Amino acid sequence: MISKRDDIRNVAIIAHVDHGKTTLVDGMLKQSGIFRQNQKVEERVLDSNALERERGITILAKNTAITYNGIKINIVDTPGHADFGGEVERVLKMVDGVLLLVDAFEGPMPQTRFVLKKALALDLPAIVVINKIDRPDARVKQVEDEVLELFIELGADDSQIDFPVVYASAKDGIAKYSMDEPSDNLKPLFDTIVNHIPAPAGDPEAPVQVLITTLDYDDYVGRIAIGRVFRGTIVSGKEYAICKKDGSISMTKVSNLYEFMGLKREEAREATIGDIVAVTGIQDIDIGETIADAENPEPVPYVNIDEPTLSMIF
Ligand code: GDP
C-alpha cells in the first residue's frame, strides 16, 4: 500500500557558483538548532573536497539534513557543471523538489539554467530563492523577472511556473516572502520547503529498492554507497541483491546503515521510503545501481547518459 512520509522532505539546491549555496546551508544548519550554542559550524561546509577547491566548482553531491518542526529536511547538493550531467540527473532522482538559488545582482547564470532544465524535465517543483538581497546593487525585481523568463524558455509547465519566491540574505541568515516585510530568521524558507515540496510516497512493504546516486569512501569502513529508498524497508545486517548496470545480479550483506543528520551520519537499524541513506559493507557497487530485495530483485530504471568525466573521480 502506498503511504506518505509527512515527516520528510528531500530537496536539492541548484545554484551558480558563488551565489551563496554554502552560506545558505550553513545558516539553515545553525538555525535548525543542530549545533549547540558556541559550537562553531565548520566553515564552508559543502566545499570540503580538495578537487572542488582546486577547480572552484562544486563537483560531488553532498548530503546534509536538518529538522524543522519535527520534519527532517534532507538537503542534497547538485553539481552545477555541465560536465557532470549524468550525476546531476541521478542526484535529482533523490529529491522531490529543488531550491533554485539566484544572486540578486547577477541573476540566473548558465549553470543554474543547465540544472534547472533537468529538474523541470523530471517534473520537480521549484522554490526560487533570490539571495543576497542585502547587496547595495541588488536588482531584486529584474532578477525575479529574469528567472520567470528562464522558466518559460525552458518549457516549465503551469504548476512549475507558479513557483514560490523567497527573498534571502544567506549572509545575514534571513528570508522573507516579500521585500517589504521585516525578518530576522530563515523560517519563511523552512516553511516554504515544508509546504511546497511534496512528502515522499511509496510502498514500505514492497520489495526493497535503493537507488545508489553517490559514492563516498572512508578509511575505516571502505566504500560508502549513498542513495534513496524508493520502495520497501532496508534493514542493516540483512542480505540484499545488487542490480548491476550490466544487468547481472550479485548478492551482498548490508553491514551498516546510516541516515544523515546535520553534517554527520547516524547509524540506523532500518530505513524506508523517502529516506536518504548511506550503506556500508558493499565493495562492489556503482553509481546508478540498485540495492534490491534478495528474492525479488528489480532495479530502479537507470538514467543512461554519457559521462566520461565520472571515471576521473571514482
Ligand atoms: P557557493 O559557491 O554558492 O557555495 O557560494 P558561497 O556560499 O561560498 O558564497 C559566495 C560568496 O558570496 C561569499 O563571499 C559569501 O560570503 C557571499 N554571500 C553569500 N550569501 C550572501 C548574502 O546573502 N549577501 C551577500 N552580500 N553576500 C553573500
Residues whose N, C-alpha, C, O or C-beta is under 5 A from the ligand:
A	BS01	GDP	A15 H16 V17 D18 H19 G20 K21 T22 T23 L24 N131 K132 D134 R135 A168 S169 A170 K171 D172
